[in-house]
Amino acid sequence: MAFSYKPLWKLMIEREIKKGELREFLSGATVAKMGKDEFVAMDVLDKICTHLNCRIEDIIEHIPDNK
């Protein structure tokens, strides 16, 4: 099971938001993990949704395994 944060990066581009804005309320390590599509905790996703006033599906997508 894998997740992608491509929807977040797309949303940020559309809204002209820089990654530095994420670093104002998230750690740099967390933003780096998201850049590599690594796991982050649900409370982090909640903070992003709250800050950007968006839904969870606006920032993350599930990529199913091809088994």
CHARMM internal coordinates of N, CA and C (Angstrom, degrees):
IC EDIT
DIST 1 N 1 CA 1.4420
DIST 1 CA 1 C 1.5288
ANGL 1 N 1 CA 1 C 108.13
DIST 1 C 2 N 1.3138
ANGL 1 CA 1 C 2 N 114.85
DIHE 1 N 1 CA 1 C 2 N 135.26
DIST 2 N 2 CA 1.4593
ANGL 1 C 2 N 2 CA 119.81
DIHE 1 CA 1 C 2 N 2 CA -179.07
DIST 2 CA 2 C 1.5246
ANGL 2 N 2 CA 2 C 110.10
DIHE 1 C 2 N 2 CA 2 C -137.77
DIST 2 C 3 N 1.3028
ANGL 2 CA 2 C 3 N 114.30
DIHE 2 N 2 CA 2 C 3 N 155.40
DIST 3 N 3 CA 1.4492
ANGL 2 C 3 N 3 CA 120.84
DIHE 2 CA 2 C 3 N 3 CA 177.10
DIST 3 CA 3 C 1.5157
ANGL 3 N 3 CA 3 C 109.26
DIHE 2 C 3 N 3 CA 3 C -127.95
DIST 3 C 4 N 1.3089
ANGL 3 CA 3 C 4 N 115.79
DIHE 3 N 3 CA 3 C 4 N 151.70
DIST 4 N 4 CA 1.4517
ANGL 3 C 4 N 4 CA 121.38
DIHE 3 CA 3 C 4 N 4 CA 178.56
DIST 4 CA 4 C 1.5259
ANGL 4 N 4 CA 4 C 108.81
DIHE 3 C 4 N 4 CA 4 C -127.04
DIST 4 C 5 N 1.3161
ANGL 4 CA 4 C 5 N 115.37
DIHE 4 N 4 CA 4 C 5 N 142.87
DIST 5 N 5 CA 1.4563
ANGL 4 C 5 N 5 CA 121.50
DIHE 4 CA 4 C 5 N 5 CA 177.19
DIST 5 CA 5 C 1.5265
ANGL 5 N 5 CA 5 C 111.18
DIHE 4 C 5 N 5 CA 5 C -100.87
DIST 5 C 6 N 1.3405
ANGL 5 CA 5 C 6 N 117.18
DIHE 5 N 5 CA 5 C 6 N 16.23
DIST 6 N 6 CA 1.4643
ANGL 5 C 6 N 6 CA 120.37
DIHE 5 CA 5 C 6 N 6 CA 178.52
DIST 6 CA 6 C 1.5258
ANGL 6 N 6 CA 6 C 112.68
DIHE 5 C 6 N 6 CA 6 C -53.97
DIST 6 C 7 N 1.3401
ANGL 6 CA 6 C 7 N 118.71
DIHE 6 N 6 CA 6 C 7 N -39.09
DIST 7 N 7 CA 1.4724
ANGL 6 C 7 N 7 CA 117.31
DIHE 6 CA 6 C 7 N 7 CA 177.52
DIST 7 CA 7 C 1.5350
ANGL 7 N 7 CA 7 C 112.89
DIHE 6 C 7 N 7 CA 7 C -60.45
DIST 7 C 8 N 1.3349
ANGL 7 CA 7 C 8 N 116.67
DIHE 7 N 7 CA 7 C 8 N -34.67
DIST 8 N 8 CA 1.4657
ANGL 7 C 8 N 8 CA 119.93
DIHE 7 CA 7 C 8 N 8 CA 178.00
DIST 8 CA 8 C 1.5183
ANGL 8 N 8 CA 8 C 110.46
DIHE 7 C 8 N 8 CA 8 C -65.22
DIST 8 C 9 N 1.3232
ANGL 8 CA 8 C 9 N 116.89
DIHE 8 N 8 CA 8 C 9 N -48.06
DIST 9 N 9 CA 1.4667
ANGL 8 C 9 N 9 CA 120.21
DIHE 8 CA 8 C 9 N 9 CA -177.75
DIST 9 CA 9 C 1.5347
ANGL 9 N 9 CA 9 C 110.33
DIHE 8 C 9 N 9 CA 9 C -63.01
DIST 9 C 10 N 1.3289
ANGL 9 CA 9 C 10 N 115.74
DIHE 9 N 9 CA 9 C 10 N -38.37
DIST 10 N 10 CA 1.4657
ANGL 9 C 10 N 10 CA 120.14
DIHE 9 CA 9 C 10 N 10 CA 177.87
DIST 10 CA 10 C 1.5318
ANGL 10 N 10 CA 10 C 110.30
DIHE 9 C 10 N 10 CA 10 C -64.61
DIST 10 C 11 N 1.3312
ANGL 10 CA 10 C 11 N 116.65
DIHE 10 N 10 CA 10 C 11 N -45.14
DIST 11 N 11 CA 1.4623
ANGL 10 C 11 N 11 CA 121.38
DIHE 10 CA 10 C 11 N 11 CA 178.80
DIST 11 CA 11 C 1.5260
ANGL 11 N 11 CA 11 C 110.57
DIHE 10 C 11 N 11 CA 11 C -60.38
DIST 11 C 12 N 1.3233
ANGL 11 CA 11 C 12 N 116.37
DIHE 11 N 11 CA 11 C 12 N -42.41
DIST 12 N 12 CA 1.4570
ANGL 11 C 12 N 12 CA 120.23
DIHE 11 CA 11 C 12 N 12 CA -179.83
DIST 12 CA 12 C 1.5282
ANGL 12 N 12 CA 12 C 111.15
DIHE 11 C 12 N 12 CA 12 C -64.19
DIST 12 C 13 N 1.3223
ANGL 12 CA 12 C 13 N 117.04
DIHE 12 N 12 CA 12 C 13 N -39.37
DIST 13 N 13 CA 1.4650
ANGL 12 C 13 N 13 CA 120.28
DIHE 12 CA 12 C 13 N 13 CA 177.39
DIST 13 CA 13 C 1.5245
ANGL 13 N 13 CA 13 C 110.16
DIHE 12 C 13 N 13 CA 13 C -63.88
DIST 13 C 14 N 1.3298
ANGL 13 CA 13 C 14 N 115.97
DIHE 13 N 13 CA 13 C 14 N -45.06
DIST 14 N 14 CA 1.4721
ANGL 13 C 14 N 14 CA 120.34
DIHE 13 CA 13 C 14 N 14 CA -179.99
DIST 14 CA 14 C 1.5243
ANGL 14 N 14 CA 14 C 111.63
DIHE 13 C 14 N 14 CA 14 C -60.49
DIST 14 C 15 N 1.3266
ANGL 14 CA 14 C 15 N 116.54
DIHE 14 N 14 CA 14 C 15 N -36.62
DIST 15 N 15 CA 1.4706
ANGL 14 C 15 N 15 CA 121.38
DIHE 14 CA 14 C 15 N 15 CA -177.66
DIST 15 CA 15 C 1.5311
ANGL 15 N 15 CA 15 C 112.61
DIHE 14 C 15 N 15 CA 15 C -93.68
DIST 15 C 16 N 1.3294
ANGL 15 CA 15 C 16 N 116.10
DIHE 15 N 15 CA 15 C 16 N 2.69
DIST 16 N 16 CA 1.4701
ANGL 15 C 16 N 16 CA 122.67
DIHE 15 CA 15 C 16 N 16 CA -179.34
DIST 16 CA 16 C 1.5329
ANGL 16 N 16 CA 16 C 111.67
DIHE 15 C 16 N 16 CA 16 C 56.47
DIST 16 C 17 N 1.3316
ANGL 16 CA 16 C 17 N 114.42
DIHE 16 N 16 CA 16 C 17 N 47.48
DIST 17 N 17 CA 1.4608
ANGL 16 C 17 N 17 CA 122.04
DIHE 16 CA 16 C 17 N 17 CA 178.61
DIST 17 CA 17 C 1.5254
ANGL 17 N 17 CA 17 C 108.25
DIHE 16 C 17 N 17 CA 17 C -105.43
DIST 17 C 18 N 1.3108
ANGL 17 CA 17 C 18 N 117.08
DIHE 17 N 17 CA 17 C 18 N 132.25
DIST 18 N 18 CA 1.4628
ANGL 17 C 18 N 18 CA 122.43
DIHE 17 CA 17 C 18 N 18 CA 178.78
DIST 18 CA 18 C 1.5325
ANGL 18 N 18 CA 18 C 109.95
DIHE 17 C 18 N 18 CA 18 C -90.15
DIST 18 C 19 N 1.3394
ANGL 18 CA 18 C 19 N 116.35
DIHE 18 N 18 CA 18 C 19 N 156.70
DIST 19 N 19 CA 1.4661
ANGL 18 C 19 N 19 CA 120.45
DIHE 18 CA 18 C 19 N 19 CA 177.36
DIST 19 CA 19 C 1.5191
ANGL 19 N 19 CA 19 C 111.81
DIHE 18 C 19 N 19 CA 19 C -60.35
DIST 19 C 20 N 1.3050
ANGL 19 CA 19 C 20 N 116.24
DIHE 19 N 19 CA 19 C 20 N -26.84
DIST 20 N 20 CA 1.4643
ANGL 19 C 20 N 20 CA 120.19
DIHE 19 CA 19 C 20 N 20 CA 177.84
DIST 20 CA 20 C 1.5192
ANGL 20 N 20 CA 20 C 112.36
DIHE 19 C 20 N 20 CA 20 C -58.96
DIST 20 C 21 N 1.3295
ANGL 20 CA 20 C 21 N 116.50
DIHE 20 N 20 CA 20 C 21 N -30.50
DIST 21 N 21 CA 1.4577
ANGL 20 C 21 N 21 CA 119.48
DIHE 20 CA 20 C 21 N 21 CA 178.11
DIST 21 CA 21 C 1.5269
ANGL 21 N 21 CA 21 C 110.61
DIHE 20 C 21 N 21 CA 21 C -67.25
DIST 21 C 22 N 1.3380
ANGL 21 CA 21 C 22 N 117.05
DIHE 21 N 21 CA 21 C 22 N -35.46
DIST 22 N 22 CA 1.4651
ANGL 21 C 22 N 22 CA 119.78
DIHE 21 CA 21 C 22 N 22 CA 175.39
DIST 22 CA 22 C 1.5235
ANGL 22 N 22 CA 22 C 110.38
DIHE 21 C 22 N 22 CA 22 C -64.82
DIST 22 C 23 N 1.3305
ANGL 22 CA 22 C 23 N 115.65
DIHE 22 N 22 CA 22 C 23 N -37.18
DIST 23 N 23 CA 1.4671
ANGL 22 C 23 N 23 CA 120.10
DIHE 22 CA 22 C 23 N 23 CA -178.24
DIST 23 CA 23 C 1.5264
ANGL 23 N 23 CA 23 C 112.45
DIHE 22 C 23 N 23 CA 23 C -69.46
DIST 23 C 24 N 1.3423
ANGL 23 CA 23 C 24 N 116.86
DIHE 23 N 23 CA 23 C 24 N -11.28
DIST 24 N 24 CA 1.4580
ANGL 23 C 24 N 24 CA 119.56
DIHE 23 CA 23 C 24 N 24 CA 177.12
DIST 24 CA 24 C 1.5309
ANGL 24 N 24 CA 24 C 111.19
DIHE 23 C 24 N 24 CA 24 C -72.39
DIST 24 C 25 N 1.3493
ANGL 24 CA 24 C 25 N 116.58
DIHE 24 N 24 CA 24 C 25 N -26.48
DIST 25 N 25 CA 1.4711
ANGL 24 C 25 N 25 CA 118.85
DIHE 24 CA 24 C 25 N 25 CA -179.21
DIST 25 CA 25 C 1.5281
ANGL 25 N 25 CA 25 C 112.96
DIHE 24 C 25 N 25 CA 25 C -128.05
DIST 25 C 26 N 1.3277
ANGL 25 CA 25 C 26 N 117.87
DIHE 25 N 25 CA 25 C 26 N -0.59
DIST 26 N 26 CA 1.4683
ANGL 25 C 26 N 26 CA 123.21
DIHE 25 CA 25 C 26 N 26 CA 173.89
DIST 26 CA 26 C 1.5186
ANGL 26 N 26 CA 26 C 108.20
DIHE 25 C 26 N 26 CA 26 C -125.61
DIST 26 C 27 N 1.3057
ANGL 26 CA 26 C 27 N 117.02
DIHE 26 N 26 CA 26 C 27 N 158.59
DIST 27 N 27 CA 1.4658
ANGL 26 C 27 N 27 CA 119.05
DIHE 26 CA 26 C 27 N 27 CA 176.72
DIST 27 CA 27 C 1.5234
ANGL 27 N 27 CA 27 C 109.96
DIHE 26 C 27 N 27 CA 27 C -74.14
DIST 27 C 28 N 1.3056
ANGL 27 CA 27 C 28 N 115.35
DIHE 27 N 27 CA 27 C 28 N 154.75
DIST 28 N 28 CA 1.4590
ANGL 27 C 28 N 28 CA 120.55
DIHE 27 CA 27 C 28 N 28 CA 176.43
DIST 28 CA 28 C 1.5201
ANGL 28 N 28 CA 28 C 111.29
DIHE 27 C 28 N 28 CA 28 C -60.76
DIST 28 C 29 N 1.3350
ANGL 28 CA 28 C 29 N 116.67
DIHE 28 N 28 CA 28 C 29 N -34.63
DIST 29 N 29 CA 1.4619
ANGL 28 C 29 N 29 CA 121.10
DIHE 28 CA 28 C 29 N 29 CA 178.98
DIST 29 CA 29 C 1.5312
ANGL 29 N 29 CA 29 C 111.07
DIHE 28 C 29 N 29 CA 29 C -64.91
DIST 29 C 30 N 1.3257
ANGL 29 CA 29 C 30 N 116.50
DIHE 29 N 29 CA 29 C 30 N -38.07
DIST 30 N 30 CA 1.4641
ANGL 29 C 30 N 30 CA 120.40
DIHE 29 CA 29 C 30 N 30 CA 179.33
DIST 30 CA 30 C 1.5186
ANGL 30 N 30 CA 30 C 110.43
DIHE 29 C 30 N 30 CA 30 C -66.85
DIST 30 C 31 N 1.3248
ANGL 30 CA 30 C 31 N 116.91
DIHE 30 N 30 CA 30 C 31 N -44.01
DIST 31 N 31 CA 1.4639
ANGL 30 C 31 N 31 CA 120.78
DIHE 30 CA 30 C 31 N 31 CA 178.38
DIST 31 CA 31 C 1.5302
ANGL 31 N 31 CA 31 C 109.83
DIHE 30 C 31 N 31 CA 31 C -62.63
DIST 31 C 32 N 1.3318
ANGL 31 CA 31 C 32 N 117.17
DIHE 31 N 31 CA 31 C 32 N -38.83
DIST 32 N 32 CA 1.4632
ANGL 31 C 32 N 32 CA 121.23
DIHE 31 CA 31 C 32 N 32 CA 177.75
DIST 32 CA 32 C 1.5290
ANGL 32 N 32 CA 32 C 110.93
DIHE 31 C 32 N 32 CA 32 C -63.82
DIST 32 C 33 N 1.3344
ANGL 32 CA 32 C 33 N 117.07
DIHE 32 N 32 CA 32 C 33 N -42.34
DIST 33 N 33 CA 1.4672
ANGL 32 C 33 N 33 CA 120.84
DIHE 32 CA 32 C 33 N 33 CA 178.22
DIST 33 CA 33 C 1.5274
ANGL 33 N 33 CA 33 C 110.23
DIHE 32 C 33 N 33 CA 33 C -60.81
DIST 33 C 34 N 1.3072
ANGL 33 CA 33 C 34 N 116.35
DIHE 33 N 33 CA 33 C 34 N -41.45
DIST 34 N 34 CA 1.4584
ANGL 33 C 34 N 34 CA 119.81
DIHE 33 CA 33 C 34 N 34 CA 179.53
DIST 34 CA 34 C 1.5319
ANGL 34 N 34 CA 34 C 110.85
DIHE 33 C 34 N 34 CA 34 C -66.22
DIST 34 C 35 N 1.3209
ANGL 34 CA 34 C 35 N 116.47
DIHE 34 N 34 CA 34 C 35 N -34.06
DIST 35 N 35 CA 1.4566
ANGL 34 C 35 N 35 CA 120.96
DIHE 34 CA 34 C 35 N 35 CA 177.13
DIST 35 CA 35 C 1.5192
ANGL 35 N 35 CA 35 C 112.43
DIHE 34 C 35 N 35 CA 35 C -63.31
DIST 35 C 36 N 1.3403
ANGL 35 CA 35 C 36 N 115.99
DIHE 35 N 35 CA 35 C 36 N -23.60
DIST 36 N 36 CA 1.4669
ANGL 35 C 36 N 36 CA 121.62
DIHE 35 CA 35 C 36 N 36 CA 178.65
DIST 36 CA 36 C 1.5257
ANGL 36 N 36 CA 36 C 111.44
DIHE 35 C 36 N 36 CA 36 C -103.48
DIST 36 C 37 N 1.3521
ANGL 36 CA 36 C 37 N 116.96
DIHE 36 N 36 CA 36 C 37 N 12.89
DIST 37 N 37 CA 1.4691
ANGL 36 C 37 N 37 CA 123.18
DIHE 36 CA 36 C 37 N 37 CA -178.88
DIST 37 CA 37 C 1.5275
ANGL 37 N 37 CA 37 C 112.19
DIHE 36 C 37 N 37 CA 37 C 56.01
DIST 37 C 38 N 1.3316
ANGL 37 CA 37 C 38 N 116.41
DIHE 37 N 37 CA 37 C 38 N 37.34
DIST 38 N 38 CA 1.4565
ANGL 37 C 38 N 38 CA 121.20
DIHE 37 CA 37 C 38 N 38 CA 177.23
DIST 38 CA 38 C 1.5235
ANGL 38 N 38 CA 38 C 109.89
DIHE 37 C 38 N 38 CA 38 C -92.27
DIST 38 C 39 N 1.3297
ANGL 38 CA 38 C 39 N 116.08
DIHE 38 N 38 CA 38 C 39 N 164.54
DIST 39 N 39 CA 1.4515
ANGL 38 C 39 N 39 CA 123.16
DIHE 38 CA 38 C 39 N 39 CA -179.06
DIST 39 CA 39 C 1.5246
ANGL 39 N 39 CA 39 C 111.58
DIHE 38 C 39 N 39 CA 39 C -62.16
DIST 39 C 40 N 1.3332
ANGL 39 CA 39 C 40 N 115.85
DIHE 39 N 39 CA 39 C 40 N 135.81
DIST 40 N 40 CA 1.4658
ANGL 39 C 40 N 40 CA 121.95
DIHE 39 CA 39 C 40 N 40 CA 167.00
DIST 40 CA 40 C 1.5279
ANGL 40 N 40 CA 40 C 107.03
DIHE 39 C 40 N 40 CA 40 C -131.06
DIST 40 C 41 N 1.3001
ANGL 40 CA 40 C 41 N 116.38
DIHE 40 N 40 CA 40 C 41 N 155.08
DIST 41 N 41 CA 1.4584
ANGL 40 C 41 N 41 CA 121.69
DIHE 40 CA 40 C 41 N 41 CA -175.93
DIST 41 CA 41 C 1.5296
ANGL 41 N 41 CA 41 C 111.81
DIHE 40 C 41 N 41 CA 41 C -69.19
DIST 41 C 42 N 1.3283
ANGL 41 CA 41 C 42 N 115.02
DIHE 41 N 41 CA 41 C 42 N 155.80
DIST 42 N 42 CA 1.4642
ANGL 41 C 42 N 42 CA 120.73
DIHE 41 CA 41 C 42 N 42 CA 179.83
DIST 42 CA 42 C 1.5231
ANGL 42 N 42 CA 42 C 111.76
DIHE 41 C 42 N 42 CA 42 C -61.48
DIST 42 C 43 N 1.3235
ANGL 42 CA 42 C 43 N 118.16
DIHE 42 N 42 CA 42 C 43 N -32.37
DIST 43 N 43 CA 1.4668
ANGL 42 C 43 N 43 CA 118.53
DIHE 42 CA 42 C 43 N 43 CA 179.36
DIST 43 CA 43 C 1.5232
ANGL 43 N 43 CA 43 C 111.45
DIHE 42 C 43 N 43 CA 43 C -66.08
DIST 43 C 44 N 1.3247
ANGL 43 CA 43 C 44 N 117.05
DIHE 43 N 43 CA 43 C 44 N -29.00
DIST 44 N 44 CA 1.4664
ANGL 43 C 44 N 44 CA 121.17
DIHE 43 CA 43 C 44 N 44 CA 175.31
DIST 44 CA 44 C 1.5282
ANGL 44 N 44 CA 44 C 109.52
DIHE 43 C 44 N 44 CA 44 C -67.62
DIST 44 C 45 N 1.3291
ANGL 44 CA 44 C 45 N 116.25
DIHE 44 N 44 CA 44 C 45 N -45.30
DIST 45 N 45 CA 1.4636
ANGL 44 C 45 N 45 CA 120.08
DIHE 44 CA 44 C 45 N 45 CA 178.79
DIST 45 CA 45 C 1.5260
ANGL 45 N 45 CA 45 C 110.15
DIHE 44 C 45 N 45 CA 45 C -62.69
DIST 45 C 46 N 1.3282
ANGL 45 CA 45 C 46 N 116.56
DIHE 45 N 45 CA 45 C 46 N -37.16
DIST 46 N 46 CA 1.4605
ANGL 45 C 46 N 46 CA 120.85
DIHE 45 CA 45 C 46 N 46 CA 177.07
DIST 46 CA 46 C 1.5294
ANGL 46 N 46 CA 46 C 110.90
DIHE 45 C 46 N 46 CA 46 C -62.96
DIST 46 C 47 N 1.3222
ANGL 46 CA 46 C 47 N 117.46
DIHE 46 N 46 CA 46 C 47 N -43.31
DIST 47 N 47 CA 1.4651
ANGL 46 C 47 N 47 CA 121.03
DIHE 46 CA 46 C 47 N 47 CA 178.70
DIST 47 CA 47 C 1.5275
ANGL 47 N 47 CA 47 C 110.85
DIHE 46 C 47 N 47 CA 47 C -60.50
DIST 47 C 48 N 1.3322
ANGL 47 CA 47 C 48 N 115.77
DIHE 47 N 47 CA 47 C 48 N -42.26
DIST 48 N 48 CA 1.4685
ANGL 47 C 48 N 48 CA 119.94
DIHE 47 CA 47 C 48 N 48 CA -179.57
DIST 48 CA 48 C 1.5229
ANGL 48 N 48 CA 48 C 110.37
DIHE 47 C 48 N 48 CA 48 C -64.40
DIST 48 C 49 N 1.3309
ANGL 48 CA 48 C 49 N 116.65
DIHE 48 N 48 CA 48 C 49 N -47.58
DIST 49 N 49 CA 1.4657
ANGL 48 C 49 N 49 CA 120.71
DIHE 48 CA 48 C 49 N 49 CA 179.72
DIST 49 CA 49 C 1.5215
ANGL 49 N 49 CA 49 C 111.15
DIHE 48 C 49 N 49 CA 49 C -60.35
DIST 49 C 50 N 1.3135
ANGL 49 CA 49 C 50 N 116.62
DIHE 49 N 49 CA 49 C 50 N -41.32
DIST 50 N 50 CA 1.4639
ANGL 49 C 50 N 50 CA 120.71
DIHE 49 CA 49 C 50 N 50 CA 179.73
DIST 50 CA 50 C 1.5260
ANGL 50 N 50 CA 50 C 110.28
DIHE 49 C 50 N 50 CA 50 C -65.52
DIST 50 C 51 N 1.3204
ANGL 50 CA 50 C 51 N 116.23
DIHE 50 N 50 CA 50 C 51 N -46.92
DIST 51 N 51 CA 1.4638
ANGL 50 C 51 N 51 CA 120.81
DIHE 50 CA 50 C 51 N 51 CA -177.81
DIST 51 CA 51 C 1.5300
ANGL 51 N 51 CA 51 C 111.90
DIHE 50 C 51 N 51 CA 51 C -64.84
DIST 51 C 52 N 1.3291
ANGL 51 CA 51 C 52 N 116.59
DIHE 51 N 51 CA 51 C 52 N -41.23
DIST 52 N 52 CA 1.4663
ANGL 51 C 52 N 52 CA 120.63
DIHE 51 CA 51 C 52 N 52 CA -177.46
DIST 52 CA 52 C 1.5265
ANGL 52 N 52 CA 52 C 112.91
DIHE 51 C 52 N 52 CA 52 C -91.32
DIST 52 C 53 N 1.3310
ANGL 52 CA 52 C 53 N 116.23
DIHE 52 N 52 CA 52 C 53 N -2.32
DIST 53 N 53 CA 1.4645
ANGL 52 C 53 N 53 CA 121.60
DIHE 52 CA 52 C 53 N 53 CA -178.84
DIST 53 CA 53 C 1.5388
ANGL 53 N 53 CA 53 C 110.32
DIHE 52 C 53 N 53 CA 53 C 52.31
DIST 53 C 54 N 1.3285
ANGL 53 CA 53 C 54 N 114.82
DIHE 53 N 53 CA 53 C 54 N 59.04
DIST 54 N 54 CA 1.4629
ANGL 53 C 54 N 54 CA 120.09
DIHE 53 CA 53 C 54 N 54 CA -178.10
DIST 54 CA 54 C 1.5283
ANGL 54 N 54 CA 54 C 109.71
DIHE 53 C 54 N 54 CA 54 C -140.65
DIST 54 C 55 N 1.3171
ANGL 54 CA 54 C 55 N 115.73
DIHE 54 N 54 CA 54 C 55 N 176.56
DIST 55 N 55 CA 1.4627
ANGL 54 C 55 N 55 CA 122.17
DIHE 54 CA 54 C 55 N 55 CA 179.35
DIST 55 CA 55 C 1.5264
ANGL 55 N 55 CA 55 C 109.55
DIHE 54 C 55 N 55 CA 55 C -95.67
DIST 55 C 56 N 1.3155
ANGL 55 CA 55 C 56 N 116.75
DIHE 55 N 55 CA 55 C 56 N 161.50
DIST 56 N 56 CA 1.4661
ANGL 55 C 56 N 56 CA 121.89
DIHE 55 CA 55 C 56 N 56 CA -178.83
DIST 56 CA 56 C 1.5241
ANGL 56 N 56 CA 56 C 111.63
DIHE 55 C 56 N 56 CA 56 C -58.42
DIST 56 C 57 N 1.3276
ANGL 56 CA 56 C 57 N 116.80
DIHE 56 N 56 CA 56 C 57 N -38.94
DIST 57 N 57 CA 1.4716
ANGL 56 C 57 N 57 CA 119.54
DIHE 56 CA 56 C 57 N 57 CA -179.32
DIST 57 CA 57 C 1.5248
ANGL 57 N 57 CA 57 C 112.72
DIHE 56 C 57 N 57 CA 57 C -70.48
DIST 57 C 58 N 1.3392
ANGL 57 CA 57 C 58 N 116.73
DIHE 57 N 57 CA 57 C 58 N -9.80
DIST 58 N 58 CA 1.4605
ANGL 57 C 58 N 58 CA 120.75
DIHE 57 CA 57 C 58 N 58 CA 175.42
DIST 58 CA 58 C 1.5242
ANGL 58 N 58 CA 58 C 112.04
DIHE 57 C 58 N 58 CA 58 C -81.50
DIST 58 C 59 N 1.3455
ANGL 58 CA 58 C 59 N 117.25
DIHE 58 N 58 CA 58 C 59 N -11.82
DIST 59 N 59 CA 1.4644
ANGL 58 C 59 N 59 CA 119.32
DIHE 58 CA 58 C 59 N 59 CA -175.54
DIST 59 CA 59 C 1.5247
ANGL 59 N 59 CA 59 C 114.62
DIHE 58 C 59 N 59 CA 59 C -123.04
DIST 59 C 60 N 1.3193
ANGL 59 CA 59 C 60 N 118.02
DIHE 59 N 59 CA 59 C 60 N -14.43
DIST 60 N 60 CA 1.4696
ANGL 59 C 60 N 60 CA 119.77
DIHE 59 CA 59 C 60 N 60 CA -176.71
DIST 60 CA 60 C 1.5228
ANGL 60 N 60 CA 60 C 109.54
DIHE 59 C 60 N 60 CA 60 C -146.81
DIST 60 C 61 N 1.3307
ANGL 60 CA 60 C 61 N 115.22
DIHE 60 N 60 CA 60 C 61 N 147.17
DIST 61 N 61 CA 1.4659
ANGL 60 C 61 N 61 CA 119.57
DIHE 60 CA 60 C 61 N 61 CA 174.87
DIST 61 CA 61 C 1.5187
ANGL 61 N 61 CA 61 C 109.38
DIHE 60 C 61 N 61 CA 61 C -134.65
DIST 61 C 62 N 1.3249
ANGL 61 CA 61 C 62 N 115.07
DIHE 61 N 61 CA 61 C 62 N 148.91
DIST 62 N 62 CA 1.4532
ANGL 61 C 62 N 62 CA 122.12
DIHE 61 CA 61 C 62 N 62 CA 179.10
DIST 62 CA 62 C 1.5250
ANGL 62 N 62 CA 62 C 109.00
DIHE 61 C 62 N 62 CA 62 C -90.27
DIST 62 C 63 N 1.3062
ANGL 62 CA 62 C 63 N 115.72
DIHE 62 N 62 CA 62 C 63 N 133.13
DIST 63 N 63 CA 1.4621
ANGL 62 C 63 N 63 CA 121.65
DIHE 62 CA 62 C 63 N 63 CA 175.98
DIST 63 CA 63 C 1.5240
ANGL 63 N 63 CA 63 C 106.67
DIHE 62 C 63 N 63 CA 63 C -114.43
DIST 63 C 64 N 1.3400
ANGL 63 CA 63 C 64 N 117.42
DIHE 63 N 63 CA 63 C 64 N 107.52
DIST 64 N 64 CA 1.4683
ANGL 63 C 64 N 64 CA 119.86
DIHE 63 CA 63 C 64 N 64 CA -176.48
DIST 64 CA 64 C 1.5324
ANGL 64 N 64 CA 64 C 112.21
DIHE 63 C 64 N 64 CA 64 C -68.63
DIST 64 C 65 N 1.3345
ANGL 64 CA 64 C 65 N 113.89
DIHE 64 N 64 CA 64 C 65 N 150.29
DIST 65 N 65 CA 1.4675
ANGL 64 C 65 N 65 CA 120.10
DIHE 64 CA 64 C 65 N 65 CA 174.12
DIST 65 CA 65 C 1.5198
ANGL 65 N 65 CA 65 C 109.21
DIHE 64 C 65 N 65 CA 65 C -68.24
DIST 65 C 66 N 1.2901
ANGL 65 CA 65 C 66 N 116.16
DIHE 65 N 65 CA 65 C 66 N 148.09
DIST 66 N 66 CA 1.4766
ANGL 65 C 66 N 66 CA 120.58
DIHE 65 CA 65 C 66 N 66 CA 177.58
DIST 66 CA 66 C 1.5186
ANGL 66 N 66 CA 66 C 109.64
DIHE 65 C 66 N 66 CA 66 C -98.34
DIST 66 C 67 N 1.3149
ANGL 66 CA 66 C 67 N 116.52
DIHE 66 N 66 CA 66 C 67 N 63.27
DIST 67 N 67 CA 1.4772
ANGL 66 C 67 N 67 CA 120.80
DIHE 66 CA 66 C 67 N 67 CA -178.68
DIST 67 CA 67 C 1.5106
ANGL 67 N 67 CA 67 C 109.70
DIHE 66 C 67 N 67 CA 67 C -95.76
END
COOR INIT
IC SEED 1 N 1 CA 1 C
IC BUILD
